[in-house]
Amino acid sequence: MTASDRVTVVGAGLAGCEAAWQLARRGIAVTLVEMKPAKRTPAHSMEGFAELVCSNSLRANALTNACGLLKEEMRRLDSLILRAADENKIPAGGALAVDRDGFSAAITGALRTHPLIEIRMEEALSLPEPPAIVATGPLTSDALAAAIAARFHTLCFYDAAAPIVTLDSIDMRRVFRASRYGKGGDDYLNCPMTKDEYFAFYEALINARTAPVHGFEETSVFEGCMPVESMARRGPMALAFGPLKPVGLVDPATNRRPFANVQLRQDDAAATLYNLVGFQTRLAFGEQRRVFGMIPGLENAEFARYGVMHRNTFLQSPGILSATFEVLETPGLYFAGQITGVEGYVESAASGLVAGLSLARQLHGLPAFPFPTTTALGALGRHVSSPNRAYQPMNITFGLIDDYPETIRNKAARYEAISRRALGVLDQCKGAFEFEWN
């Protein structure tokens, strides 16, 4: 393979878009293959690239959070996804949340207008020949999923998306604006619950009718996307200690902390839509109107989108992929995104960044350069490539990154020290991916 080879990137989700961008900005011609709009999955609704099908939040932004560190590492490597996110951010406390439409439009425009990127709107029915990156995500089409399954052992689980309601249908007399502990200002709408309201809601929720999902098993849902009704069945107080926890909040109507609290996060730049934080669900649509209408302030809520469940597919990556996301037995063929077993928007984009950078080095005749495991990017690569008999989708955590050698008892200070070390290491590594083409 040489730098003159045209790379095929399959899938224009977060990982595929990031990979195509990283290759093209290094002078490599890319064919980006995307099956929308000719064909789409039940979870897709937008025409553009990098569609956010679940939450609009890219999670925490601070360096005391592993996802915040991962985002900063990506910014320093000119991530298209992070650039679009920063340009289209909307209020979300300490998190980075985006306007979905603006975010997708920025990424779509950047790729469609790049002179080295050719867009082919068609379904990929088989694995591409190297050099290539497969970034078809957790919603890989049946034909390609079958081709991948024929070559690799794949696993499936089911993911759930939270509903979105319109702002003008919320009874603002019953809700208040605040972020936990005052972080980020008044970015969230809060629906406070009394003890009686909470347990009435709990009983209705655990007895509500759910929509059938073919092949669904309760144990096959990734923990981070557990449907709210499934979480509730773990015990009467599971929600009060989970997505409905009231800590860090004071209801101005009572000047006390609520017994439980439902938070709504802004979902668009115009602040006309809000999603129910932590309310991924597979309840039937009518049941969502009835049960979620018991939440104070949502009695007459209009649903811009109901919660849904959809299939997620991922590889048993250990033993299949290297730390640079390359297929061990097929040089030049890479996978990226949630299909590799990284979990979350940022992690998916990060894997696309690593795959794109790594393939660029390979096409230039340079040896593989895995990111050090003192960085969040390197820790993700280790996660997908290290032996693990119980391999499951994983968000970035500080537990995946090399521990700090010195004892720092304060957790926030320790995490920030790990982050500062990671960014220092990353800055020393950046030169490995900045080179001129002959």
C-alpha positions in Angstrom: 0.0 0.0 0.0 1.1 3.5 -0.8 -0.1 7.0 0.0 -1.6 7.2 -3.5 -4.1 4.4 -2.6 -7.7 5.5 -2.2 -9.1 4.4 1.1 -12.7 3.2 1.5 -14.5 4.2 4.7 -17.8 2.5 5.2 -20.2 4.3 7.4 -20.7 8.1 7.9 -21.4 8.0 11.6 -19.1 9.6 14.1 -16.3 7.1 13.7 -16.4 7.0 9.9 -16.6 10.8 9.5 -13.7 11.3 11.9 -11.6 8.6 10.1 -12.3 10.1 6.7 -11.4 13.6 7.9 -8.1 12.5 9.5 -7.1 10.7 6.3 -8.1 13.5 3.9 -6.3 16.2 5.9 -3.1 14.2 5.4 -3.6 14.2 1.6 -5.1 10.7 1.2 -8.1 10.3 -1.1 -11.1 8.7 0.6 -14.4 7.2 -0.7 -16.9 7.5 2.1 -19.8 5.0 1.7 -23.1 5.7 3.5 -26.4 3.9 2.9 -28.6 6.8 4.0 -30.9 8.1 2.7 -31.6 5.2 0.3 -31.7 2.8 3.3 -31.9 3.6 7.0 -32.4 1.7 10.3 -35.4 2.3 12.6 -33.2 4.5 14.8 -32.2 6.9 12.0 -34.3 10.0 11.1 -31.9 12.6 9.8 -30.5 13.0 6.3 -27.0 14.2 7.3 -23.9 12.4 8.6 -22.9 11.8 12.2 -26.5 11.5 13.4 -26.9 11.3 17.2 -29.6 8.7 17.6 -29.8 8.7 21.4 -28.8 11.5 23.7 -27.4 14.8 22.4 -24.8 14.9 25.2 -21.2 14.1 24.6 -20.9 13.9 28.4 -18.5 15.7 30.8 -16.1 18.3 29.6 -13.7 18.7 32.7 -10.3 17.1 33.0 -11.4 15.5 36.2 -13.6 13.2 34.0 -12.0 10.6 31.7 -14.4 11.5 28.9 -13.4 15.1 29.3 -9.8 14.1 28.9 -10.6 12.0 25.8 -12.3 15.0 24.2 -9.3 17.3 24.9 -6.9 14.7 23.4 -9.1 14.7 20.3 -9.2 18.5 20.1 -5.4 18.6 20.1 -5.4 16.2 17.1 -7.8 18.4 15.1 -10.9 16.2 15.6 -13.7 17.2 13.2 -16.3 15.7 15.6 -15.1 17.9 18.5 -14.8 20.9 16.4 -18.4 20.6 15.3 -19.5 19.8 18.8 -17.8 22.9 20.2 -19.2 25.1 17.5 -22.8 23.8 18.1 -22.8 23.4 21.9 -25.8 24.3 23.9 -26.2 24.7 27.7 -25.8 21.5 29.7 -24.0 22.3 32.9 -20.6 20.6 33.0 -21.4 18.5 30.0 -20.9 19.1 26.3 -24.3 18.9 24.7 -25.0 19.9 21.1 -27.8 21.0 18.8 -28.2 17.8 16.7 -29.1 19.5 13.4 -26.2 22.0 13.6 -23.7 19.4 14.7 -24.7 17.0 11.8 -24.8 19.8 9.2 -21.3 21.1 10.2 -19.8 17.6 9.8 -21.7 16.8 6.6 -20.6 20.1 5.0 -17.0 19.7 5.9 -16.8 16.2 4.3 -19.0 16.9 1.3 -16.9 20.0 0.3 -13.5 18.4 0.9 -11.7 17.9 -2.5 -10.2 14.5 -1.5 -13.4 12.9 -0.2 -15.8 11.2 -2.6 -19.3 10.4 -1.2 -21.1 7.3 -2.4 -24.7 6.9 -1.1 -25.2 3.2 -1.2 -25.3 0.2 1.0 -22.1 -1.8 1.5 -23.0 -5.5 1.1 -19.6 -7.0 1.8 -16.3 -6.2 3.6 -14.2 -3.8 1.5 -10.7 -4.6 0.3 -7.9 -2.9 2.1 -7.0 -0.2 2.6 -10.3 0.4 4.3 -12.0 1.3 7.6 -15.4 -0.3 8.5 -17.2 2.1 10.8 -20.8 1.0 10.3 -21.6 1.2 14.0 -24.0 -0.6 16.3 -26.7 -0.5 13.6 -24.8 -2.3 10.8 -27.1 -3.4 8.0 -28.2 -7.0 7.8 -26.2 -7.8 4.7 -22.9 -6.4 6.0 -23.5 -7.8 9.5 -23.9 -11.2 7.9 -20.6 -10.7 6.0 -18.8 -9.7 9.2 -20.3 -12.6 11.1 -19.2 -15.0 8.5 -15.6 -13.9 9.1 -15.6 -12.9 12.8 -17.5 -13.9 15.8 -20.0 -11.0 16.6 -22.3 -10.3 19.6 -25.5 -8.4 19.8 -27.2 -6.4 22.5 -30.0 -3.9 22.5 -29.7 -0.2 23.2 -32.5 2.3 24.2 -33.1 6.0 23.5 -34.8 8.5 25.7 -37.9 10.4 24.7 -37.9 14.1 23.8 -40.7 16.6 24.7 -41.5 20.1 23.5 -40.7 23.0 25.9 -44.0 24.8 25.4 -45.9 21.6 26.6 -44.1 21.6 29.9 -45.9 23.1 32.9 -43.2 25.5 34.0 -45.1 26.3 37.2 -44.1 22.8 38.5 -40.5 22.7 37.4 -37.4 24.7 38.2 -34.1 25.5 36.4 -30.8 24.4 38.0 -27.7 22.2 37.5 -26.5 20.0 40.3 -24.5 21.9 42.9 -24.9 25.0 40.6 -22.4 23.7 38.1 -23.0 25.3 34.7 -25.8 27.6 35.7 -29.5 26.9 35.2 -29.0 24.5 32.3 -31.5 21.7 33.3 -35.2 21.7 33.8 -36.0 19.8 37.1 -39.2 18.0 37.9 -39.2 17.5 41.7 -41.1 14.6 43.2 -42.5 14.0 46.6 -42.3 10.6 48.2 -45.9 9.8 47.3 -45.4 11.0 43.7 -42.3 9.0 43.3 -43.8 5.7 44.5 -46.9 6.2 42.4 -44.7 6.7 39.4 -42.6 3.7 40.3 -45.6 1.4 40.5 -47.0 2.6 37.2 -43.6 2.2 35.5 -42.8 -1.4 36.6 -46.3 -2.5 35.5 -46.4 -0.6 32.2 -46.7 -2.4 28.9 -43.5 -2.7 26.9 -43.0 -2.9 23.1 -41.8 -6.3 21.9 -38.2 -6.4 20.7 -37.3 -9.5 18.7 -34.4 -11.4 20.2 -34.4 -9.1 23.3 -33.1 -10.4 26.6 -33.0 -8.4 29.7 -29.4 -9.3 30.3 -28.3 -8.3 26.8 -28.7 -4.5 27.4 -25.5 -2.5 28.0 -25.6 -1.2 31.6 -25.1 2.4 30.6 -28.2 2.3 28.4 -30.5 0.2 30.7 -34.2 1.0 30.0 -35.6 3.0 32.9 -38.3 0.4 33.5 -35.7 -2.4 33.7 -33.7 -0.4 36.2 -36.8 0.3 38.3 -37.4 -3.5 38.6 -34.2 -3.8 40.5 -35.8 -2.3 43.6 -38.2 0.5 44.7 -35.3 2.9 45.3 -33.2 2.0 42.3 -34.3 5.1 40.4 -34.0 7.4 43.4 -30.4 6.4 43.6 -30.0 6.4 39.8 -31.3 8.8 37.2 -33.8 10.4 39.6 -31.3 11.1 42.3 -32.0 14.6 43.9 -28.5 15.3 45.2 -27.1 18.7 44.6 -30.6 20.3 44.0 -32.9 22.4 46.0 -36.5 23.0 45.0 -37.1 26.7 45.3 -40.8 26.1 46.0 -39.9 24.2 49.3 -36.3 25.3 49.8 -35.6 21.6 50.4 -34.1 18.8 48.4 -36.8 16.8 46.6 -37.4 13.1 47.4 -36.6 12.4 43.8 -36.0 14.5 40.7 -36.3 14.1 37.0 -33.9 16.2 34.9 -34.6 17.4 31.4 -31.7 18.5 29.2 -31.9 21.0 26.3 -31.8 19.1 22.9 -31.6 21.9 20.3 -30.0 25.3 19.9 -33.4 27.0 19.9 -34.2 25.5 23.3 -37.6 24.2 22.1 -36.9 20.5 22.8 -35.8 18.7 26.0 -34.9 15.1 26.5 -35.6 13.1 29.7 -32.2 12.4 31.1 -31.7 8.7 31.9 -35.1 7.7 30.5 -34.1 5.3 27.8 -37.1 3.0 27.4 -38.9 0.4 25.5 -42.3 1.2 26.8 -45.1 1.2 24.2 -45.8 4.8 22.9 -49.2 5.0 24.6 -47.6 3.9 27.9 -44.9 6.5 27.6 -47.6 9.2 27.4 -49.5 7.8 30.4 -46.6 6.9 32.7 -44.2 9.8 31.9 -47.2 12.1 32.2 -47.2 11.3 35.9 -43.9 13.3 36.2 -44.6 16.7 37.7 -44.7 19.3 34.9 -45.1 16.7 32.1 -48.8 16.0 32.6 -49.6 17.4 29.2 -46.2 16.9 27.5 -46.1 16.6 23.7 -43.5 14.1 22.6 -41.3 15.2 19.7 -39.8 11.7 19.8 -40.8 8.6 21.8 -38.1 6.4 23.4 -37.2 3.4 21.3 -34.9 0.4 21.4 -32.6 -0.7 18.6 -30.0 -3.4 18.0 -26.4 -2.8 18.7 -23.8 -5.1 17.2 -20.1 -5.4 18.2 -17.1 -7.6 17.5 -15.3 -9.7 20.1 -12.4 -7.4 19.4 -9.7 -9.0 21.6 -7.8 -11.4 19.3 -9.3 -9.7 16.2 -8.1 -6.1 16.4 -4.8 -4.5 17.4 -4.4 -1.5 19.6 -4.6 0.7 16.5 -8.0 -1.0 15.5 -6.4 -2.9 12.6 -7.5 -6.5 11.9 -4.6 -8.6 13.0 -4.8 -11.1 10.1 -5.6 -8.5 7.4 -3.1 -5.6 7.2 -4.8 -2.4 6.0 -8.3 -3.3 7.1 -9.5 -1.5 10.2 -12.7 -1.3 12.2 -13.8 1.8 14.2 -16.7 2.9 16.3 -19.1 1.1 18.5 -18.8 -2.1 16.4 -15.4 -2.5 18.0 -16.8 -2.5 21.6 -16.1 1.1 22.6 -19.2 2.6 24.0 -20.4 6.2 23.6 -20.3 9.0 21.0 -16.9 10.3 22.0 -15.3 6.9 22.3 -16.7 6.0 18.8 -15.3 9.1 17.2 -12.0 8.6 19.1 -11.6 5.1 17.6 -12.2 6.6 14.1 -9.5 9.1 14.8 -7.0 6.4 15.9 -7.9 4.2 12.9 -7.6 7.1 10.4 -4.3 8.3 11.8 -2.9 4.7 12.0 -3.9 3.9 8.4 -2.4 7.2 7.2 1.0 6.2 8.8 0.7 2.7 7.2 0.1 4.2 3.7 3.1 6.4 4.1 5.3 3.3 4.9 5.7 4.1 8.5 5.4 1.4 11.3 2.4 1.2 13.6 2.3 3.7 16.4 -0.2 2.8 19.2 -0.9 5.7 21.5 0.7 5.3 24.9 -1.6 3.8 27.5 -1.0 6.8 29.7 -3.4 8.6 27.3 -7.2 8.0 27.0 -6.7 7.2 23.3 -4.1 4.6 24.1 -6.3 3.1 26.9 -9.2 2.6 24.4 -6.8 0.8 22.1 -5.7 -1.5 24.9 -9.3 -2.2 25.8 -10.2 -3.5 22.4 -7.0 -5.5 21.9 -6.2 -7.1 25.3 -7.4 -10.6 26.1 -10.8 -10.5 27.9 -13.1 -13.5 28.1 -16.0 -11.4 29.2 -15.6 -8.6 26.7 -18.4 -6.0 26.8 -18.9 -2.5 25.5 -17.0 0.0 27.6 -16.9 3.8 28.1 -13.6 5.4 28.8 -12.8 5.5 32.5 -9.7 6.4 34.5 -9.6 2.7 35.4 -8.5 2.0 31.8 -5.7 4.5 31.8 -2.3 3.8 33.5 -2.5 4.8 37.1 -0.6 7.8 38.4 2.7 6.7 40.0 2.4 9.1 43.0 -0.1 8.8 45.8 -2.8 11.6 45.6 -5.6 10.9 48.0 -8.0 13.5 46.7 -9.8 11.8 43.8 -10.4 14.9 41.7 -6.8 16.0 42.1 -5.6 12.5 41.1 -7.8 12.5 38.0 -6.6 15.9 37.0 -3.0 14.8 37.4 -3.6 11.8 35.2 -5.1 14.1 32.6 -2.3 16.6 32.7 0.2 13.8 32.3 -1.8 12.3 29.4 -1.9 15.7 27.6 1.8 16.1 28.0 2.5 12.7 26.6 0.0 13.3 23.7 1.7 16.6 22.8 5.0 14.7 22.5 3.3 12.1 20.2 1.6 14.5 17.8 4.6 14.7 15.5 4.2 11.0 14.7 1.0 11.9 12.7 2.2 15.1 11.1 4.1 14.4 7.9 4.4 15.6 4.3 3.4 13.5 1.4 5.8 13.1 -1.5 
